[in-house]
Amino acid sequence: MKLTLEQVEHIAELAKLSLTDAEKEDYREKLSAILDFADMLQRLDTEAIPPTASVLPLDTVVRPDQVAPSFRREEILANAPAVQDDCFRVKAIFGD
């Protein structure tokens, strides 16, 4: 499908692009090639191909949760700039 210069200008206006005449011609060729390729894909027979959400196997890469030793609360709070009631105290950002 060969786009016209008017169509390219319309697309450029929608995208708020200011194109030179050479750029318009370049984009006309490139966009036309993309539309030709999309048209070719539309003509492929995909009846025998089941709908697929992902081409990758549905294997999880997340390890299972395991209980492990952790830092003591006092060690963690020792680095905090401000502490209140055994918690980090942070400055309010939403006002009162």
N, C-alpha and C positions, 0 to 999 in steps of 0.2 A: 504494500500500500504506500504509494508515494504521497507524502504530505505536500501541501502547497505552501508557498511563502506566507500567505495570509494566515493559514493555520498555525504556522510556527510563530508568527507575530502575536497571534491570539494567546498561544501558550506562554510566550515570553511576557505578555502583559499580565496574565494570571499569576505568574511567578514574580512579577515586578522586576523583570530583568531588562536592561537596556542593551540591546545587541547591535553590533555593526552588521552591514550587509554580508560580509564574509562569514561572520558567526551564524547569521540566520541560515545561510546556505549550508554551512557545516552541520548545524543542528538539524536541518531538514533532512539531510542524508542519514545522519545517525539515528534520528527518531524514526525515520521510515524503515531503516534496517531492523530496529527493535520491533516495530509493529509487524514487519514481515516474519520475523522469527516467532513472535507470539501467535500469528496466524498459522504458521506451520505446526506449532504445538497444539493448537486447537483442532487441527485435522487428524491428529494421532488417534488411533483406536485404543481406548483405554477400558473397554468393556470387561476384559478378562483380569484387570488389575483391581484388587480390593481396595477400598478406601483405607488410608493409612494416616495415623496421627504422627508417626515417627518412623523413620527407616532404621533407627537404632534399636537394639534389643532393650527390653525393659528390665535391665539389671541396675540395682542401686549401687552406687559407689560409696555410700555412707556406711561407716562402720557401726556396729551395734553399740548402744550405750553401755559403758562399763564404769562401775564405781572405782574411783581412784582417790588417792590422798590429795587433799587440797591445802591451800594456805589457811592459817588461822585468821580469824576476823581481825584480831589486833594487828597482825602483820600487814594486812591490806589497808586498814584504816590509818596506819602509821604514815603512809605517803599522801594522805588526803590533805588538801589545804584547810578544810574545815569539816568537823565531825559533829553530829548531833544525834543523841539516842542510838549510838552504835550504827549510824548510817552516814553516808556522804552527805554533806550539806552543800547545796548549790544555790547560786543566786537565782531568784525568781525572774522569769523572762516575760510573764504575762501580766505582771502588775499584782495588785492586792488580791 
